[in-house]
Amino acid sequence: MTEHARLAPPFVAVGTETTPAGLQPAADLRRRRLAVLALNVVTYVALVAAMAQVLGSGGWSAVDLVLF
């Protein structure tokens, strides 16, 4: 056996449910990506709500709508 073959990670068959590196299940990666997406959406909605409150504090004008 060559030095490279001895140090190389084990072969992962095509079609298995692992990440490209084969270090974790794809379901874990999918769950983590969905969690990050949810956090980003919640943050975006909170920022939009805060901006709407600031811009609409004195009533909405055409400039406020353009900025919003």
Distance bins in CASP14 RR format, pairs under 12 A and 6 or more apart:
PFRMAT RR
TARGET T0000
AUTHOR 0000-0000-0000
RMODE 2
METHOD distances of the structure
MODEL  1
1 7 0 0 0 0 0 1 0 0 0 0 0
1 8 0 0 0 0 0 1 0 0 0 0 0
2 8 0 0 0 0 1 0 0 0 0 0 0
5 11 0 0 0 0 0 1 0 0 0 0 0
9 18 0 0 0 0 0 1 0 0 0 0 0
9 20 0 0 0 0 0 1 0 0 0 0 0
9 21 0 0 0 0 1 0 0 0 0 0 0
9 22 1 0 0 1 0 0 0 0 0 0 0
9 23 0 0 0 0 1 0 0 0 0 0 0
10 16 0 0 0 0 0 1 0 0 0 0 0
10 18 0 0 0 0 0 1 0 0 0 0 0
10 22 0 0 0 0 1 0 0 0 0 0 0
10 23 0 0 0 0 0 1 0 0 0 0 0
11 18 0 0 0 0 0 1 0 0 0 0 0
11 22 0 0 0 0 0 1 0 0 0 0 0
12 18 1 0 0 1 0 0 0 0 0 0 0
12 19 0 0 0 0 1 0 0 0 0 0 0
12 20 0 0 0 0 1 0 0 0 0 0 0
12 21 0 0 0 0 1 0 0 0 0 0 0
12 22 1 0 1 0 0 0 0 0 0 0 0
12 23 0 0 0 0 1 0 0 0 0 0 0
12 24 0 0 0 0 0 1 0 0 0 0 0
12 25 0 0 0 0 0 1 0 0 0 0 0
12 26 0 0 0 0 0 1 0 0 0 0 0
13 22 0 0 0 0 0 1 0 0 0 0 0
14 20 0 0 0 0 0 1 0 0 0 0 0
15 22 0 0 0 0 0 1 0 0 0 0 0
15 26 0 0 0 0 1 0 0 0 0 0 0
16 22 0 0 0 0 1 0 0 0 0 0 0
16 24 0 0 0 0 0 1 0 0 0 0 0
16 25 0 0 0 0 1 0 0 0 0 0 0
16 26 0 0 0 0 1 0 0 0 0 0 0
16 27 0 0 0 0 0 1 0 0 0 0 0
17 24 0 0 0 0 0 1 0 0 0 0 0
17 25 1 0 1 0 0 0 0 0 0 0 0
17 26 1 0 1 0 0 0 0 0 0 0 0
17 27 1 0 0 1 0 0 0 0 0 0 0
17 28 0 0 0 0 0 1 0 0 0 0 0
17 29 0 0 0 0 1 0 0 0 0 0 0
17 30 0 0 0 0 1 0 0 0 0 0 0
18 24 1 0 0 1 0 0 0 0 0 0 0
18 25 1 0 0 1 0 0 0 0 0 0 0
18 26 1 0 1 0 0 0 0 0 0 0 0
18 27 0 0 0 0 1 0 0 0 0 0 0
18 28 0 0 0 0 1 0 0 0 0 0 0
18 29 0 0 0 0 1 0 0 0 0 0 0
18 30 0 0 0 0 0 1 0 0 0 0 0
19 25 1 0 0 1 0 0 0 0 0 0 0
19 26 1 0 0 1 0 0 0 0 0 0 0
19 27 0 0 0 0 0 1 0 0 0 0 0
19 28 0 0 0 0 1 0 0 0 0 0 0
19 29 1 0 1 0 0 0 0 0 0 0 0
19 30 0 0 0 0 1 0 0 0 0 0 0
19 32 0 0 0 0 0 1 0 0 0 0 0
19 33 0 0 0 0 0 1 0 0 0 0 0
20 26 0 0 0 0 1 0 0 0 0 0 0
20 29 0 0 0 0 1 0 0 0 0 0 0
21 29 0 0 0 0 0 1 0 0 0 0 0
22 28 0 0 0 0 0 1 0 0 0 0 0
22 29 0 0 0 0 0 1 0 0 0 0 0
23 29 0 0 0 0 1 0 0 0 0 0 0
24 30 0 0 0 0 0 1 0 0 0 0 0
24 31 0 0 0 0 0 1 0 0 0 0 0
24 32 0 0 0 0 1 0 0 0 0 0 0
25 31 0 0 0 0 1 0 0 0 0 0 0
25 32 0 0 0 0 0 1 0 0 0 0 0
26 32 0 0 0 0 0 1 0 0 0 0 0
26 33 0 0 0 0 0 1 0 0 0 0 0
27 33 0 0 0 0 0 1 0 0 0 0 0
27 34 0 0 0 0 0 1 0 0 0 0 0
28 34 0 0 0 0 0 1 0 0 0 0 0
28 35 0 0 0 0 0 1 0 0 0 0 0
29 35 0 0 0 0 0 1 0 0 0 0 0
29 36 0 0 0 0 0 1 0 0 0 0 0
30 36 0 0 0 0 0 1 0 0 0 0 0
30 37 0 0 0 0 0 1 0 0 0 0 0
31 37 0 0 0 0 0 1 0 0 0 0 0
31 38 0 0 0 0 0 1 0 0 0 0 0
32 38 0 0 0 0 0 1 0 0 0 0 0
32 39 0 0 0 0 0 1 0 0 0 0 0
33 39 0 0 0 0 0 1 0 0 0 0 0
33 40 0 0 0 0 0 1 0 0 0 0 0
34 40 0 0 0 0 0 1 0 0 0 0 0
34 41 0 0 0 0 0 1 0 0 0 0 0
35 41 0 0 0 0 0 1 0 0 0 0 0
35 42 0 0 0 0 0 1 0 0 0 0 0
36 42 0 0 0 0 0 1 0 0 0 0 0
36 43 0 0 0 0 0 1 0 0 0 0 0
37 43 0 0 0 0 0 1 0 0 0 0 0
37 44 0 0 0 0 0 1 0 0 0 0 0
38 44 0 0 0 0 0 1 0 0 0 0 0
38 45 0 0 0 0 0 1 0 0 0 0 0
39 45 0 0 0 0 0 1 0 0 0 0 0
39 46 0 0 0 0 0 1 0 0 0 0 0
40 46 0 0 0 0 0 1 0 0 0 0 0
40 47 0 0 0 0 0 1 0 0 0 0 0
41 47 0 0 0 0 0 1 0 0 0 0 0
41 48 0 0 0 0 0 1 0 0 0 0 0
42 48 0 0 0 0 0 1 0 0 0 0 0
42 49 0 0 0 0 0 1 0 0 0 0 0
43 49 0 0 0 0 0 1 0 0 0 0 0
43 50 0 0 0 0 0 1 0 0 0 0 0
44 50 0 0 0 0 0 1 0 0 0 0 0
44 51 0 0 0 0 0 1 0 0 0 0 0
45 51 0 0 0 0 0 1 0 0 0 0 0
45 52 0 0 0 0 0 1 0 0 0 0 0
46 52 0 0 0 0 0 1 0 0 0 0 0
46 53 0 0 0 0 0 1 0 0 0 0 0
47 53 0 0 0 0 0 1 0 0 0 0 0
47 54 0 0 0 0 0 1 0 0 0 0 0
47 68 0 0 0 0 0 1 0 0 0 0 0
48 54 0 0 0 0 0 1 0 0 0 0 0
48 55 0 0 0 0 0 1 0 0 0 0 0
48 68 0 0 0 0 1 0 0 0 0 0 0
49 55 0 0 0 0 0 1 0 0 0 0 0
49 56 0 0 0 0 0 1 0 0 0 0 0
49 68 0 0 0 0 0 1 0 0 0 0 0
50 56 0 0 0 0 0 1 0 0 0 0 0
50 57 0 0 0 0 0 1 0 0 0 0 0
50 68 0 0 0 0 0 1 0 0 0 0 0
51 57 0 0 0 0 0 1 0 0 0 0 0
51 64 0 0 0 0 1 0 0 0 0 0 0
51 65 0 0 0 0 0 1 0 0 0 0 0
51 67 0 0 0 0 1 0 0 0 0 0 0
51 68 1 0 0 1 0 0 0 0 0 0 0
52 58 0 0 0 0 0 1 0 0 0 0 0
52 59 0 0 0 0 0 1 0 0 0 0 0
52 60 0 0 0 0 1 0 0 0 0 0 0
52 64 0 0 0 0 1 0 0 0 0 0 0
52 65 0 0 0 0 0 1 0 0 0 0 0
52 67 0 0 0 0 0 1 0 0 0 0 0
52 68 1 0 0 1 0 0 0 0 0 0 0
53 59 0 0 0 0 0 1 0 0 0 0 0
53 60 0 0 0 0 0 1 0 0 0 0 0
53 64 0 0 0 0 0 1 0 0 0 0 0
53 68 0 0 0 0 0 1 0 0 0 0 0
54 60 0 0 0 0 0 1 0 0 0 0 0
54 64 0 0 0 0 1 0 0 0 0 0 0
54 67 0 0 0 0 1 0 0 0 0 0 0
54 68 0 0 0 0 1 0 0 0 0 0 0
55 61 0 0 0 0 1 0 0 0 0 0 0
55 62 0 0 0 0 0 1 0 0 0 0 0
55 63 0 0 0 0 1 0 0 0 0 0 0
55 64 1 0 1 0 0 0 0 0 0 0 0
55 65 0 0 0 0 1 0 0 0 0 0 0
55 66 0 0 0 0 1 0 0 0 0 0 0
55 67 1 0 0 1 0 0 0 0 0 0 0
55 68 1 0 1 0 0 0 0 0 0 0 0
56 63 0 0 0 0 0 1 0 0 0 0 0
56 64 1 0 1 0 0 0 0 0 0 0 0
56 65 0 0 0 0 1 0 0 0 0 0 0
56 67 0 0 0 0 0 1 0 0 0 0 0
56 68 0 0 0 0 1 0 0 0 0 0 0
57 64 0 0 0 0 1 0 0 0 0 0 0
58 64 0 0 0 0 1 0 0 0 0 0 0
59 65 0 0 0 0 0 1 0 0 0 0 0
59 68 0 0 0 0 0 1 0 0 0 0 0
60 66 0 0 0 0 0 1 0 0 0 0 0
60 67 0 0 0 0 0 1 0 0 0 0 0
60 68 0 0 0 0 1 0 0 0 0 0 0
61 67 0 0 0 0 1 0 0 0 0 0 0
61 68 0 0 0 0 0 1 0 0 0 0 0
62 68 0 0 0 0 0 1 0 0 0 0 0
END
